Amino acid sequence: MEKEIDEKGIELSVDLDPHLPEMRLDAIQVQQILLNLIRSASGFLGPDRKVLLKSPHRAATLNHCPVEVDDNGS
């Protein structure tokens, strides 16, 4: 996805809580979800074209890790 992000001039930032617990996940499913969220967000971006992936501070548990996608679009 790096090439697509560069071609569209998107600034992608990642801000994950450094204390997230280790989890067993299906990496392919997580990747597909994140790719879909980033692509969706990139379709509505303003002139600055910024997307931020973040995990709320201390919101993760052993079975749950919320991830937010913020953009500067409409």
N, C-alpha and C positions, 0 to 999 in steps of 0.2 A: 504494500500500500504506500510505501515511501515515495515511489515514483509518481503515483497519482496525487499525493499530497503536494509534492514539489511542483508538478505541472499546473495545479490549480492555485498555487501561491498561498497555500494554507500554512499558518503557523500552529503546529500541534505541540501542546505542552502537557506534561503528565505530572500530577501532584498526588502521589499515593502516600498514605500514612506509613512511615518506616517501620511501624510496629505491627503490621498486619500479621495475623497468625498464618502458619503454613496450612494449606488446604489441598485436598485431593479434588481435582477438577478435570473435566474433559476439555483439554486445551483447545481442540478444534472448535467445540461449541462456543467457548468463551471468545475465541478469535473471531468467529463469525458474528457474534453479537456485537462486539466492539467495532468491527468493520462496518456493519450495518448502521450503527449509531453515528460513526464518523461520517460516512457517506451521506446520511440523512442530514446531519448538521451542516455539512459543507454545501448543500444545495440551497441554503437560506442565509448564507453569510453576508455580512456587510462588507464595506471596502477594506477593512483591516484584516478580514479572513482569519480569525483566530478560533481555535477549538481547544478546550481544556478538558482532559480526563482527570477526575479526582475521586478520591475516597474520603468521605467525611471523617474527620479526626476521631479516632477511637470508636467508630461505629461498627467495626467488624467483630464477629464472633467466630467460633469454630465452624459454624454451619452457614454463616451469612456474611457476605461482604458487599455492601452497596457501592456502586460506582456511578458517578454522575458525569454527564457530558454537558458542558456549558459552551455556548458559542455567542458570537456578537451579532447574530442575524436577527431578522424580524420575527 
